[in-house]
């Protein structure tokens, strides 16, 4: 059985792909900023264990391949003593 897609289905699918691209661009930007802030504070990824983040778990944050929740971003901001908006610059 072959399913045919309507042009509106194709438009929705293309829009979803564009949103996904935008989302992942933002995720990578946040990851770069998390790393920047950590390095400005002369901390290593291993040091983040003192703030409740296991090294492997934390590496996922900076890799830009993991979408962080707002509570996690808040916890990172408190650990770095910065406003959460610092990650979105």
C-alpha positions as CSV (number, residue, x, y, z in Angstrom):
1,X,0.0,0.0,0.0
2,X,1.4,3.4,-1.0
3,X,0.5,6.5,1.0
4,X,0.3,9.7,-0.9
5,X,1.1,13.0,0.8
6,X,-0.8,16.1,0.1
7,X,1.0,19.4,-0.5
8,X,-0.2,20.6,2.9
9,X,1.4,17.5,4.5
10,X,4.6,18.3,2.7
11,X,4.5,22.0,3.9
12,X,3.9,20.8,7.5
13,X,6.8,18.4,7.2
14,X,9.2,21.0,5.8
15,X,8.1,23.5,8.5
16,X,8.8,20.9,11.2
17,X,12.3,20.3,9.7
18,X,13.0,24.0,9.8
19,X,11.8,24.2,13.4
20,X,14.1,21.3,14.2
21,X,17.0,23.0,12.6
22,X,16.3,26.2,14.5
23,X,16.0,24.3,17.8
24,X,19.3,22.4,17.3
25,X,21.0,25.7,16.4
26,X,19.8,27.1,19.7
27,X,20.9,24.0,21.6
28,X,24.4,24.3,20.1
29,X,24.5,28.0,21.0
30,X,23.6,27.3,24.6
31,X,26.2,24.5,24.8
32,X,28.9,26.9,23.5
33,X,27.9,29.5,26.1
34,X,27.8,26.9,29.0
35,X,31.4,26.0,28.0
36,X,32.4,29.6,27.7
37,X,31.1,30.4,31.2
38,X,32.7,27.3,32.7
39,X,36.1,28.2,31.2
40,X,35.8,31.8,32.3
41,X,35.5,30.5,35.8
42,X,38.6,28.2,35.3
43,X,36.5,25.1,36.0
44,X,36.9,21.7,34.4
45,X,34.1,19.4,33.4
46,X,35.2,17.2,36.3
47,X,34.8,20.2,38.7
48,X,31.1,20.3,37.8
49,X,30.7,17.1,39.9
50,X,30.9,19.4,43.0
51,X,27.7,21.1,41.7
52,X,25.8,17.9,41.3
53,X,26.7,17.1,37.6
54,X,28.5,13.9,36.9
55,X,31.3,14.3,34.4
56,X,29.8,12.2,31.6
57,X,26.4,13.8,32.1
58,X,28.0,17.3,32.0
59,X,29.9,16.4,28.8
60,X,26.5,15.8,27.1
61,X,25.5,19.4,28.0
62,X,28.5,20.9,26.3
63,X,28.4,18.6,23.3
64,X,25.3,20.4,22.0
65,X,23.6,17.0,21.4
66,X,21.3,17.1,24.4
67,X,18.4,19.4,24.9
68,X,18.6,20.8,28.5
69,X,15.5,21.5,30.6
70,X,14.9,24.9,32.2
71,X,15.5,23.4,35.7
72,X,18.9,22.1,34.5
73,X,19.8,25.5,33.0
74,X,18.8,27.1,36.2
75,X,20.9,24.8,38.2
76,X,23.9,25.5,35.9
77,X,23.3,29.2,36.2
78,X,23.3,29.0,40.0
79,X,26.5,26.8,40.0
80,X,28.2,29.5,37.8
81,X,26.6,32.4,39.7
82,X,25.3,33.9,36.5
83,X,21.8,34.9,35.2
84,X,20.3,32.1,33.1
85,X,20.1,34.6,30.2
86,X,24.0,34.3,29.9
87,X,23.5,31.0,28.2
88,X,21.3,32.5,25.4
89,X,23.7,35.3,24.4
